[in-house]
């Protein structure tokens, strides 16, 4: 996994031994996103559609991305969505008018291998944001490890065409 950081962006990439279409579905179908990212999800795979992740089942008040939207969707190439930080960064990151953005791009390496690049942008360039950036660096590494592990197992919904 490669990590690049500056004060305003986090970039992570991972190569997954799975075909592009299955990796794409893992990000864009609610039932699949909930198998590796967050236990409850609402994903409406269209521009303007919801990209809501609920990290604590049944809790829609905290630890979620409620209200986040898909801002760009190019089939099997790009998925961009707005992002809310975890509760400890709520006052910093979760102002509806100043959300950060996650841009995910997908590249076929070969028929059984896909590169996923996550670019999380919109972090402010100042001291109070340093901890949020550090936390998200760690979190995105974990998220991509989870995705890679889930897809490479080749089990359940993630292994098959919808």
C-alpha positions in Angstrom: 0.0 0.0 0.0 1.3 3.4 -0.9 0.6 6.5 1.3 1.1 10.1 0.2 0.3 13.0 2.5 0.4 16.7 2.5 -1.4 19.1 4.8 -4.6 19.1 2.7 -4.9 15.6 1.2 -4.5 12.0 2.0 -3.8 9.6 -0.9 -3.9 5.8 -0.4 -3.7 3.1 -3.0 -4.0 -0.6 -3.0 -3.9 -3.4 -5.5 -6.7 -6.0 -5.1 -6.6 -9.4 -6.7 -10.2 -9.1 -8.0 -11.8 -8.0 -11.3 -12.7 -4.3 -11.7 -16.4 -4.9 -11.8 -16.4 -6.7 -8.4 -14.3 -4.0 -6.8 -16.6 -1.4 -8.2 -19.7 -3.2 -6.9 -18.1 -3.4 -3.4 -18.1 0.4 -3.3 -21.4 1.1 -5.0 -24.0 -1.5 -3.8 -25.2 -0.9 -0.2 -25.3 -4.6 0.8 -21.7 -5.0 -0.4 -20.4 -1.8 1.2 -21.7 -3.1 4.5 -19.6 -6.2 4.2 -16.3 -4.4 4.5 -16.7 -0.7 5.3 -19.6 0.0 7.8 -22.3 -2.4 9.1 -25.1 -0.2 7.9 -25.0 1.7 4.6 -27.2 3.7 2.3 -25.6 4.0 -1.1 -27.6 5.3 -4.1 -25.2 4.9 -7.0 -26.0 8.1 -8.9 -24.7 11.6 -8.8 -26.6 13.3 -5.9 -27.4 10.0 -4.4 -26.7 9.2 -0.7 -23.3 7.8 0.4 -24.2 7.2 4.1 -22.2 4.9 6.3 -23.3 4.1 9.9 -20.4 2.7 11.9 -22.5 1.8 15.0 -25.6 -0.3 14.0 -28.9 1.5 14.9 -27.2 4.8 15.7 -28.0 7.5 13.3 -26.9 10.3 15.7 -23.2 9.7 15.8 -20.3 8.0 14.1 -21.8 8.2 10.6 -21.7 10.1 7.3 -25.5 10.8 7.3 -26.3 13.4 4.6 -23.2 12.7 2.5 -23.7 12.6 -1.2 -22.1 11.2 -4.3 -20.7 14.1 -6.3 -19.3 12.3 -9.3 -19.9 8.8 -10.7 -18.2 7.4 -13.8 -19.0 3.7 -14.1 -16.0 1.5 -13.0 -13.7 4.5 -13.1 -14.5 7.1 -10.5 -16.6 7.5 -7.3 -16.5 10.9 -5.5 -18.5 11.6 -2.3 -18.7 14.1 0.5 -17.4 13.0 3.9 -18.0 13.6 7.6 -15.4 12.8 10.2 -15.9 10.8 13.3 -17.5 12.3 16.4 -14.3 13.6 17.9 -13.8 15.8 14.9 -17.5 16.8 14.5 -17.0 20.5 15.1 -14.0 20.6 12.7 -15.2 18.5 9.8 -19.0 18.1 9.9 -20.3 21.5 8.9 -22.7 20.8 6.0 -21.2 23.6 3.9 -17.5 22.6 4.4 -17.4 18.8 4.2 -14.2 17.1 3.0 -14.4 15.0 -0.2 -13.3 11.4 -0.9 -12.4 10.6 -4.5 -12.0 6.9 -5.3 -10.6 5.9 -8.7 -10.4 2.4 -10.2 -7.8 1.1 -12.7 -7.7 -2.4 -14.3 -4.3 -3.9 -14.0 -5.4 -7.1 -15.6 -8.6 -9.1 -15.8 -8.1 -10.4 -12.2 -6.4 -7.4 -10.6 -7.6 -3.8 -9.8 -5.8 -0.8 -8.4 -7.9 1.4 -6.1 -6.8 4.9 -5.3 -8.5 6.9 -2.5 -7.8 10.6 -2.4 -9.3 12.4 0.7 -9.2 16.1 0.1 -10.4 19.3 1.8 -8.5 19.2 5.0 -7.5 22.6 6.3 -3.9 23.5 6.4 -3.6 24.4 10.1 -2.7 23.0 13.5 -6.2 22.0 14.7 -6.7 19.8 11.7 -3.4 17.8 12.2 -5.1 15.2 14.5 -8.0 14.7 12.0 -5.5 14.1 9.2 -3.5 11.7 11.2 -6.7 9.8 12.2 -7.9 9.6 8.6 -4.5 8.3 7.4 -4.8 5.4 9.8 -8.5 4.9 9.1 -8.1 4.8 5.3 -5.3 2.2 5.6 -7.7 0.1 7.6 -10.6 0.6 5.2 -8.5 -0.5 2.2 -7.0 -3.5 4.1 -10.6 -4.5 4.9 -11.7 -4.1 1.3 -8.7 -6.1 -0.1 -9.2 -8.9 2.5 -13.0 -9.2 1.9 -12.7 -9.3 -1.9 -9.7 -11.6 -2.0 -11.5 -14.2 0.1 -13.8 -14.6 -2.8 -16.8 -15.5 -0.5 -20.3 -14.2 -0.1 -21.9 -11.4 -2.1 -18.6 -9.8 -2.9 -17.4 -12.7 -5.1 -20.2 -12.7 -7.6 -22.1 -10.6 -10.2 -25.2 -8.9 -8.7 
